[in-house]
Amino acid sequence: MAEEAILYRMILPDHVCPFGVRAKALLEQHGMTVDDRILRTREEVDAFEAEHQVETTPQIFLNGERIGGCDDLEIYLAQSSDAPSDSPS
């Protein structure tokens, strides 16, 4: 599993995205280092979404690959933990 994640999430003066908070917690619970990139204005959020052709934040990237939002991260982590281990038992 990836050791470092890049997390783009929205923290506006009047709103903290709860999905961004959840995504960060999930990444940290799985032992990943989080490069937490905060989008602080509606303009920054809109520009990010346009650049990456997405409609929502947060967006999570692992090893340079976009995983998606918080729901996508939960699915990814569940599948990763279900994968067989390469090491013998």
N, C-alpha and C positions, 0 to 999 in steps of 0.2 A: 504494500500500500504506500501511497505517496507520503512523504514526510513533511512537505511544505505545501500549503494551499494559499492561493491569492483569493481574497474575499472582497468583492465590491459591494458595499451596502450603503443605504441611505440613512443619514442622521441629519435631519433638517432642524432649524431652530424650534419648530413647533411639532415635530414628529420624529420618533425613532422607530424604524421599521422593525416589528417584532420578529419577522422572518429572518432578518439579518442577525439579530441577537441570537436566535435559535441556531442558525447555521454556524455562527462562530462557536457557540457552546458545543455543538456536535463535533466540529473539527477538533477542538481542544480535547474533548472526551476521548477521541480516537488517537490522541498523542501527536497530532500534527501541529507544526508551527504555522501560525496564521499571519500572513502579510495582509493586514486589515486596512483596506483602502476605502476611506470614508468619502461619500458623495454628500457635500454639505449644502448644496443649493439645488433648486428645481432645475436650473439650467445645466448643472453638472450631471444630474440624473438623466435629463433628456438627451444630452450629448453622448453620454455613455451608452444609453439604450440604442440610439441611432447608429453609433459606431459599431456596436456588436450585434446589431439587428435583433434585439430582444425587446420584449414589452414590459419586463419587470426586473426589479432588483429584489433580493441580492442575486449575484451571479458568482459562482465558485469555479475556480480553475485549479486543476491538479496536474502537475507535470506539463504545463503549457496547454492542456486540453480543457475546454469549457465543459464542466459537468452540468451546469444549469443552475436552477434555483434551489431553494431549501428542500422542496419535495423531491427533486431529482437527486440531491445530496443524500437524503435518507434512503432512497432506493439504492444508490451506488454503494453506500456504506453497508447496507444489509446484504447486498450481493457479494461484496468483498469479504464480509465476515463468514459467508456461507461457502466461499471458495475453499477447495481442499488445500491443505498446507503442503509445501514442497518437502518439508522435513519429516523424517520418520517419527512415528509415535513412540 
